Amino acid sequence: MTERKLVTHAGAAALLLMVAAATAASGQSVTARTVRFSSESLGGQATFAVLVPPDYDSSSTRYPVVYLLHGGTQNHTAFPARTWFGKEISRRNLIAVMPHVPQILYNTRADRGAPPFEAFIAELVSYVDAHYRTVSTRDGRAIAGLSMGGFGAVASGLSHPELFATVGAFSGAFSAGREAMLAAGVAALPVERAPFFYLACGVEDAVLPASRDFVALLRQREIAHEYREVPGGHTWDVWDPQTLAFLDTVTARPGFAPSR
């Protein structure tokens, strides 16, 4: 009995060494890096996490980018902390960027026409395109977020349709005084240049009525979208599978693919 157990442990150790060696040989990394840069729009330092494909450092390939925005009480580590993140992002052959967007940036200021996060997202896209090998077209970019980040993603897609071809929101925080801003954004959006919207919300979530109202705006203007109501509330039980479903949707979209 003891001998058999020792052999099993030795075999497991050998297997781990083989996996580690294979990972090192391929240059694979499933750990997001934290990057900081001086932001003109924020008037200070900005922070984001980024995960590049496993073969990024050994290739000259350009990769599509997905921007993932955290919720109001979270930060740039929210998505990378999920157990599926490294594996699922890496196998999809894309660059994932997760900025830290403090909740105050979503508030409209009296001396500015739009909340500061809109200018920051545009600045972040420019920074990432300048410092990483990206597919720097709207078809090669997508943005999505959960809760407050879902509002941020949708607002960014409405105000910058030239930057993003696909937009996602999971349990989007579309209420609490944001309805008029979103309605105006949908009304002003050129339908021929509108992003594709992927929207999902739990049927037990308090923000469900606001999600339905926003979807109604898209339907009125015949803007292409997919909407899912799923079991659950305002939790990761909804956000985890819906983020993965969004990633599947994005990678099937025209132009969202690596380029050599």
DRENGU-497031 format. One record per residue (C-alpha): residue number from 1; residue in one letter; x, y, z. Coordinates in pm, whole numbers, plus 50000, padded with zeros to 5 digits. Each point is the difference from the previous one (the first is absolute). Example, Ala and Ser with C-alpha at 12.3 -4.5 7.8 and 13.67 -1.06 7.14 Angstrom:
1	A	51230	49550	50780 .
2	S	50137	50344	49934 .
This chain:
1	M	50000	50000	50000 .
2	T	50276	50240	50097 .
3	E	50209	49912	49697 .
4	R	49709	50053	49763 .
5	K	49933	50344	50153 .
6	L	50365	50102	49959 .
7	V	49995	49898	49635 .
8	T	49683	50206	49948 .
9	H	50159	50310	50157 .
10	A	50315	49955	49795 .
11	G	49795	49968	49683 .
12	A	49804	50312	50085 .
13	A	50319	50193	50067 .
14	A	50144	49889	49668 .
15	L	49682	50105	49823 .
16	L	50012	50345	50163 .
17	L	50361	50040	49890 .
18	M	49906	49903	49643 .
19	V	49714	50253	49996 .
20	A	50225	50272	50144 .
21	A	50269	49927	49743 .
22	A	49749	50007	49715 .
23	T	49856	50328	50124 .
24	A	50344	50159	50030 .
25	A	50099	49876	49654 .
26	S	49692	50154	49840 .
27	G	50048	50328	50184 .
28	Q	49644	49968	50127 .
29	S	49884	50237	50272 .
30	V	49660	49993	50164 .
31	T	50074	50280	50244 .
32	A	49882	50351	49924 .
33	R	50261	50275	50031 .
34	T	49928	50332	50169 .
35	V	50090	50308	49799 .
36	R	49999	50364	50108 .
37	F	50029	50307	49782 .
38	S	49958	50374	50025 .
39	S	49646	50088	49891 .
40	E	49917	50342	49864 .
41	S	49626	49941	50031 .
42	L	50030	49902	50367 .
43	G	50266	50255	50085 .
44	G	50209	49732	50169 .
45	Q	50095	49635	49990 .
46	A	49777	49741	49836 .
47	T	50014	49627	50066 .
48	F	49893	49700	49797 .
49	A	50061	49626	49995 .
50	V	50085	49831	49671 .
51	L	50029	49641	49886 .
52	V	50160	49927	49664 .
53	P	49981	49671	49805 .
54	P	50243	49719	50090 .
55	D	50212	50050	49685 .
56	Y	49999	50381	50010 .
57	D	50371	50041	50077 .
58	S	50112	49746	49739 .
59	S	49789	50120	49707 .
60	S	49935	50307	49788 .
61	T	49625	49943	49992 .
62	R	49757	50282	50070 .
63	Y	49713	49911	50231 .
64	P	49643	50123	50053 .
65	V	49927	50161	50336 .
66	V	49715	49962	50247 .
67	Y	49961	50263	50273 .
68	L	49830	49874	50317 .
69	L	49863	50254	50250 .
70	H	49949	49904	50365 .
71	G	49706	50089	50225 .
72	G	49972	50308	50218 .
73	T	50145	49847	50317 .
74	Q	50275	49804	49819 .
75	N	50325	50082	49822 .
76	H	50221	49879	49715 .
77	T	50066	49669	50177 .
78	A	49633	49889	49995 .
79	F	50009	49804	49674 .
80	P	50359	49866	50032 .
81	A	49908	49858	50342 .
82	R	49738	49766	49851 .
83	T	50116	49639	49979 .
84	W	49912	49971	49630 .
85	F	50169	50320	49890 .
86	G	50353	49898	49903 .
87	K	49902	49683	49818 .
88	E	49696	50139	49819 .
89	I	50163	50323	49890 .
90	S	50318	49826	49885 .
91	R	49824	49741	49786 .
92	R	49806	50269	49813 .
93	N	50316	50164	49862 .
94	L	49922	50358	50095 .
95	I	50131	50277	50221 .
96	A	49788	50074	50307 .
97	V	50022	50342	50165 .
98	M	49839	50070	50338 .
99	P	50026	50367	50108 .
100	H	49948	50130	50350 .
101	V	49707	50240	49966 .
102	P	49908	50157	50336 .
103	Q	49627	50054	50038 .
104	I	50044	50377	50022 .
105	L	50105	50001	49633 .
106	Y	49647	49901	49903 .
107	N	49855	50317	50152 .
108	T	49925	50293	49771 .
109	R	50185	50319	50094 .
110	A	49846	50343	49967 .
111	D	50292	50135	49794 .
112	R	50005	49706	49755 .
113	G	49745	49871	49758 .
114	A	50070	49631	50067 .
115	P	50117	49790	50294 .
116	P	50382	49974	50019 .
117	F	50001	49625	49931 .
118	E	49907	50058	49634 .
119	A	50317	50198	49930 .
120	F	50203	49752	50205 .
121	I	49879	49697	49802 .
122	A	50090	50172	49672 .
123	E	50342	50091	50141 .
124	L	50052	49643	50122 .
125	V	49926	49860	49653 .
126	S	50262	50233	49851 .
127	Y	50254	49896	50263 .
128	V	49942	49628	49947 .
129	D	50019	50033	49621 .
130	A	50328	50191	50034 .
131	H	50165	49754	50241 .
132	Y	49866	49660	49892 .
133	R	49966	49818	49668 .
134	T	49627	50046	49958 .
135	V	49756	49972	49714 .
136	S	49935	50372	50017 .
137	T	49664	50010	49825 .
138	R	49649	50024	50148 .
139	D	49934	49642	49885 .
140	G	50304	49891	50197 .
141	R	49875	50157	50324 .
142	A	49724	49911	50244 .
143	I	49901	50142	50336 .
144	A	49785	49851	50274 .
145	G	49940	50036	50369 .
146	L	49793	49894	50297 .
147	S	49767	50220	50206 .
148	M	50149	50353	49995 .
149	G	50255	49877	49749 .
150	G	49713	49879	49783 .
151	F	49866	50354	49992 .
152	G	50351	50124	49922 .
153	A	50041	49755	49713 .
154	V	49663	50088	49846 .
155	A	50055	50375	50041 .
156	S	50345	49965	49840 .
157	G	49853	49807	49708 .
158	L	49732	50263	49950 .
159	S	50238	50297	50016 .
160	H	50288	49831	49814 .
161	P	49853	49768	49736 .
162	E	50315	50060	49797 .
163	L	50201	49815	50267 .
164	F	49791	49691	50079 .
165	A	49809	49763	49772 .
166	T	49868	49787	50286 .
167	V	49873	50108	50342 .
168	G	49886	49790	50295 .
169	A	49832	50064	50334 .
170	F	49916	49755	50276 .
171	S	49758	50132	50264 .
172	G	50060	50347	49859 .
173	A	49941	50289	50243 .
174	F	49772	50185	49758 .
175	S	49776	50165	50260 .
176	A	50050	50260	50278 .
177	G	49993	50303	49773 .
178	R	50190	49849	49705 .
179	E	49691	49927	49793 .
180	A	49992	50336	49819 .
181	M	50368	49981	49912 .
182	L	49959	49652	49849 .
183	A	49683	50095	49815 .
184	A	50173	50302	49847 .
185	G	50297	49785	49906 .
186	V	49783	49743	49823 .
187	A	49801	50275	49822 .
188	A	50318	50165	49871 .
189	L	50171	49676	49894 .
190	P	50031	49954	49621 .
191	V	49835	49660	49948 .
192	E	50236	49909	49715 .
193	R	50298	50044	50236 .
194	A	49841	49866	50315 .
195	P	50189	49733	50196 .
196	F	49845	49660	50059 .
197	F	49869	49986	50358 .
198	Y	50005	49689	50218 .
199	L	49792	50049	50315 .
200	A	49921	49763	50286 .
201	C	49833	50032	50338 .
202	G	49884	49768	50277 .
203	V	49625	49969	50043 .
204	E	50040	50060	50375 .
205	D	50211	50314	49951 .
206	A	49863	50339	50106 .
207	V	50144	50156	49682 .
208	L	49795	49769	49772 .
209	P	49734	50265	49915 .
210	A	50274	50243	49892 .
211	S	50155	49733	49776 .
212	R	49661	49940	49838 .
213	D	49952	50373	49947 .
214	F	50337	50034	49830 .
215	V	49932	49701	49776 .
216	A	49671	50164	49902 .
217	L	50197	50306	49883 .
218	L	50219	49781	49781 .
219	R	49697	49825	49854 .
220	Q	49832	50330	49917 .
221	R	50298	50099	49788 .
222	E	50054	49647	49866 .
223	I	50356	49986	50133 .
224	A	50144	49649	49991 .
225	H	50023	49838	50341 .
226	E	49963	49682	50202 .
227	Y	49822	50006	50334 .
228	R	49991	49723	50260 .
229	E	49810	49975	50325 .
230	V	50155	49725	50209 .
231	P	49946	49849	50345 .
232	G	50165	50189	50287 .
233	G	50053	50345	50142 .
234	H	50275	50261	50021 .
235	T	50282	49749	50055 .
236	W	50286	49817	49833 .
237	D	49766	49705	49949 .
238	V	49864	50211	49716 .
239	W	50312	50193	49904 .
240	D	50240	49707	49960 .
241	P	49800	49806	49739 .
242	Q	49879	50313	49824 .
243	T	50353	50137	49964 .
244	L	50101	49669	49841 .
245	A	49694	50009	49773 .
246	F	50094	50354	49898 .
247	L	50355	49889	49919 .
248	D	49859	49723	49781 .
249	T	49781	50256	49824 .
250	V	50289	50240	49948 .
251	T	50242	49745	49858 .
252	A	49738	49901	49741 .
253	R	49947	50359	49881 .
254	P	50143	50113	49663 .
255	G	50346	50154	50031 .
256	F	50060	49891	50358 .
257	A	50296	49775	49929 .
258	P	50380	50006	50012 .
259	S	50176	50155	49702 .
260	R	50344	49924	49863 .
